[in-house]
């Protein structure tokens, strides 16, 4: 989802959140003036890029004939990267680091950033660091290509498991079942600013503005390619280097092809 400054939106004459990617660019360009950053988007925020690629119809990698291949060089994936490039240019996010270096919540709290792509929990961090922003934060789902449908986004989280060697497996299963069930999942979402684990529970957090915005977007959530070797890709993460290369003037098609080869090598062990 997107966390934004209501006061900076008002100052720029923006009366409603953008509904499409093109509207988002237009709004962000208006916000990117008077010493303010339209958006703070770090150059290596590959989670956000993944959503843009999926929204454009592309993939990070695909399985073909039982073999996984990197696909950042597809026309669709390149469109996703181009949107990222256009949006990222409407702020001062560094091209060579990710959203945690420096922590984007700290940058936002300094007071001159109009928007960040984040999770609900960061709103609390922002207000703790800058109490003057209490009541001035707003939220909307990441816009998609068309109005009325949020953009695709990366969704992640933790897995609850019962080890094979658990001393009390039946009790452990009861705990996991309870936590993943409607009652406790709803309470966790409300208390910890999490998104419920089912789209059918979205109404339960409708009163929580930030969580509701993220839940609306999470309905179009995606995960990384379902292969046990994806961790090898993230360990070296050629996607980050690809993003920096493009944002600093590299040829997108050439850099995408290079990164795709590295993803393929990581997934196949070649």
N, C-alpha and C positions, 0 to 999 in steps of 0.2 A: 504494500500500500504506500501512499504518499502522505507524509506529514508536511503540512504547510502553515505558514504564518498568515493568519487572517488579516492582521493589520497591514501587512505588505500587499496582500491581495487587494484590500480596499484602496490603499494608496495608489496602486497601479490601475484602478478602475475595473478590476476583475470581480464580477459579482457572483460567479458560480464556478465550480470546479470544471475542468475540461472533461469532455466525454469521449473524445477520440485522440489518437496520437497526434494528428495534425493540429487539433485545437490545443493540445498540451504544448506543442512547440510554439504556437502563437502566444499563448498565455505566458510561457516561460521567457520568451523574448521581451515581453512587456515588463516582466518582473526584473529582468536583468539590466537594471539602470539605476542611476542615482546612487552609485556606490554599493548597491545590493547585488548579490548573486541570484540569478533566476533559479538556479538549482545547484546543489553541491552533489556532484556525481563523480566519485573517484574513477580513475581510468581503468582499474582492474577489478571492478565489481562484477565478476563474471556470473554471479547469481542473477543479477538484474539483466545482464546481456542474454542469458539463457531464455528468460521470459520473452524478450524482444524477438529472438530467433524463432521460438515456438509460435509466437503470434504471427510472424511472417510466413509460417508454414515450413520452416526448416527444422533441423535436428542437430544436436551436438555430435551424435554418432548414430549409425544404423547397422543393424545386422542383416547381412545379405549372404544367403547360402551358408549360414552357420558361422560366418566370419564377420566380426565387428570392424567397422571402418569409420574414421573421422569424417565428418561431413560439413565442416565449417565453410568449405569452398563451394557449396551449392548456391544457386542464385537466391534461394529463399533465405538461407543463413546470412548471406552477404547483405541482404536488405535489412535484416535485423541489426547487423553491425552498423550499417549506415545510419539507422535511426538512433542508435546509441551515440554515435559520433556527433550527430547534429544536436542532440539533447545535451550531451556532456559539454559541448562548446559554449553553452549558455550559462556558464559558471566558471569557477576557478579550481575545480577538482584537479588534483595532480594526476598526470597521465601514467605515472609509473608506480602507483601504490593502490592498495585496495581500500575498502570502506572502513577498515579498522586501523589504518595507519595514515594520518591520525584518526582516532575514533570520530565518525561523522557526527555523533550526538554532541560532542564537544564543539565541533566547528559550528554546528547549527546554533548552539546555545550562545555563541559569541554575539549573535544578533544581526548579522547582515546577510543571512541565507534565507531565501523564501521557501525552499522545498528540499526534502530529501526522500529517497526511497528507503523505507525502513519497516520495522515491525512495531506493534503497539507499545511494547515495553520501553522503547527508546524515548517515548514522549515523557515518561516519568523521569528519566535521567536528565532530559533537557530542562525540565522545569526545576529539578533539584539544583542544577548548575546555574540556572538563570530564572529565579522566581518571578521576574517581571513578565515572563511569557505565560504565566498562569492565565488560562482563559483565552489565550490568543492562538492556540494550536487547533488546526482543523485537519480533517482526514478524508481521503477519497481513494477508491481502488485505482490501481495502475490502469490508465486508459488503454483501450484496444483500438483496432483499426476502424471499427464501426461503432456508432453511438448505441447505447443500450446494452453493450456486452463488454465487461471488463477485459483487459488484456490478459494473456497467459502469464503466469508467474511461477517462479520456483517455489516449491513447498518442501520443507524439510522438518525434521524433528527427531525425537528419540524413540528407540524401540524398547518395548517392555518384553523381557524374555524370562523363561524359567529354565535355569541350567539343568542339564541332564542329571547332574550329580546333586541336585537340591535335596536337602534333608527332609523337607516337608513339601513335596511337589503339589499335593492337592491343595494345601493352604495357599501356596504361592500362586497357583492358577486362579484361586478365588480372588486374591488381591488384584491380580492383573485384570481379571474379568470385571471387577468392580471399578477400577480406575478407568478402564476403557468404555464402561457403560454410560448410559445417558446421564444419570444423577451426578456422578463424580466428574465426568468429563465436562459437564456444564459448569459445575462449581469451579473446577480448575481454570476453565476459560475465563470466567468472570473475575476470579481472584488474581490470576497470574497473567492476564492479558494474552492468553493463548487462543488460538482458533480451535473450535471444537473439531473432533475427528470425523464428523459426518455432516454433510450439507444439510441434512434434516434438522440439525440442532442449531442452525444459524439464527433462527428466530429467538433462541434463548439468550443471545447476546445482543439483540437489537438495541437495547438500551445503553450499551457500551459503544460510544461512537467510534472509537479507534478499532476495537475488535470487530465491530460490525462491518467496517470498511474493509478490513483485511479478510473477513469471512466471505464477503461478496467476491473479492478477487480470488480467494483460495478455491472457490468453486471451479475455477479454470486452472487450478494448480497442476503442475507437472513435477516429476522427479528426474534425477539424472538417469542416464541409460541403465537398464536393468541387466547389468553384467557384473559378476564378482570382481572383475579386473578394473572397474572404474576407479577404485582407490589408487591404483597405480598412476592413472592419469592425473588425479588431483595432487599426488605427491610431487610431481614435477610441474604440473599445470601449464601446459603450453598455451592454454586459452588466455591466461593473463598476459603472457609475453606478446601474443597476437594482438590483443587489444591495445597495448602500449605502442606497438609498432604502427598500427593504423592511425592512432590518435596523434602520433608524432610525424605523420607524413608518409608512412610506408604505403605501398600499393596494396589495397585491400585484397584483391584476388590472389596476388602472389603470397602475401602473408597468410591468408586463409589456407592456401594449398600447403604451405610449409607446416602450419599448425596441425592440419588434418593428417598429414603424414606422421607427425609425432604422436598424435592420438592413436592412430592405427597401430603404430609400433608398440605403444604401451599396452594396447588391448590384445595384441596378437603375440607379444613377446619377441617380435622380430627386431 
